[in-house]
Amino acid sequence: MQEAITGVILAGGLARRMGGVDKGLQCYQGRTLVEQVAARLAPQVDHLLISANRNRESYELLGYPVLSDQFPDFVGPLAGLHVALLNADTPLVLTAPCDSPSLPSDLASRLYAGLCENAASVAIAASHGRLHPVFCLCRREVVEALARYLAGGGRRVAQWCSEMSAATVEFPDATAFDNFNTLADLSNP
């Protein structure tokens, strides 16, 4: 039986490559990116949170708790994971970025299987030789190690996952991890 999982949609960045707009609130195919990610992630988890540092009111309209980073200055997705680990009531936390609306419908179950099979504390997605460490399942016990990494200036998700000896779980569909980095991407999928 799978342990309970809290999912967190990471929408706390500055979206520099997208001109500074709030990426999760951008529309794609008639709905915001965060709505589409929530629709794919919510059925896979027991609870869903949103990590957002701007436009909290807009994110709160989706009906999920919205958390903001405890580390100042928009230090990246690991800060969103950190605040989710601090606030989750479940033993596991699963992250997904707000700009990947086609994420796998079996993301949680496959990462959980990889976590268990490898007796790991962290599991990350991969496809066709490419790591996707922002799609990450963690045990809540890693929160102290993550806080130390962030306090020491660490920002790179892949590096932290490597230091945590993360299990890598291969997914067959590389397009499931496609994301949007520019406004032009949204009009030319």
C-alpha positions, -999 to 999 in steps of 0.1 A, spaced: 0 0 0 13 34 -10 21 59 18 2 92 18 17 119 -5 13 157 -5 18 172 -40 32 207 -44 30 227 -76 61 249 -79 49 283 -91 72 306 -70 97 317 -96 104 349 -114 100 335 -149 128 356 -163 128 339 -197 90 346 -199 95 383 -194 88 382 -156 51 373 -159 37 348 -134 42 316 -154 16 295 -137 -11 320 -144 -4 321 -182 -31 306 -204 -25 276 -226 -53 260 -245 -80 280 -226 -68 273 -191 -39 285 -169 -9 263 -167 -13 258 -130 -49 247 -135 -37 221 -160 -9 208 -137 -34 207 -107 -58 186 -128 -31 161 -136 -14 160 -102 -44 162 -77 -57 127 -86 -23 112 -78 -18 127 -43 -37 128 -10 -33 166 -6 -22 194 -30 -4 226 -22 8 255 -44 41 272 -38 38 308 -50 56 340 -41 35 364 -62 -2 367 -69 -12 345 -40 -49 356 -43 -50 343 -79 -36 309 -68 -59 307 -38 -89 308 -62 -80 273 -72 -90 261 -37 -56 247 -26 -34 260 2 -8 285 -11 26 286 6 55 311 1 92 305 4 108 309 38 141 318 20 141 353 6 150 365 -29 134 338 -50 162 312 -46 145 286 -68 124 255 -67 142 239 -38 128 267 -16 93 256 -27 101 220 -18 114 232 16 83 250 26 61 221 14 82 197 35 77 219 65 39 221 60 30 187 47 11 163 70 21 133 50 53 113 50 60 121 14 61 153 -8 59 152 -46 69 183 -66 59 193 -101 66 226 -119 37 248 -129 48 249 -165 45 212 -174 9 205 -181 14 171 -197 31 155 -166 27 117 -164 -6 105 -149 14 78 -131 42 102 -118 34 96 -81 31 58 -83 62 53 -104 84 76 -83 70 59 -51 79 25 -65 114 38 -73 118 53 -39 109 20 -22 128 -3 -46 160 17 -39 153 23 -2 159 60 -10 148 92 6 145 110 -28 134 98 -62 135 119 -94 121 114 -129 142 108 -160 134 100 -196 156 91 -226 188 99 -208 177 132 -194 171 139 -157 140 159 -146 149 165 -110 121 191 -104 97 161 -106 108 148 -72 94 126 -45 109 131 -11 105 118 24 98 146 49 129 136 69 151 153 42 139 188 53 169 195 75 194 184 49 176 206 24 176 236 48 213 232 53 219 231 15 198 262 9 214 281 39 248 272 25 240 289 -9 230 257 -27 204 263 -54 207 235 -80 180 208 -78 201 182 -96 231 187 -73 210 184 -42 193 153 -55 228 138 -63 240 146 -28 209 129 -14 216 98 -36 183 101 -53 168 71 -71 163 78 -108 130 65 -123 128 62 -160 96 73 -178 91 62 -214 74 94 -226 99 123 -228 72 147 -240 54 144 -206 81 166 -191 79 193 -218 77 227 -202 70 263 -213 98 288 -209 88 317 -231 55 333 -241 62 322 -276 62 286 -264 26 290 -253 15 300 -288 36 275 -307 34 242 -288 
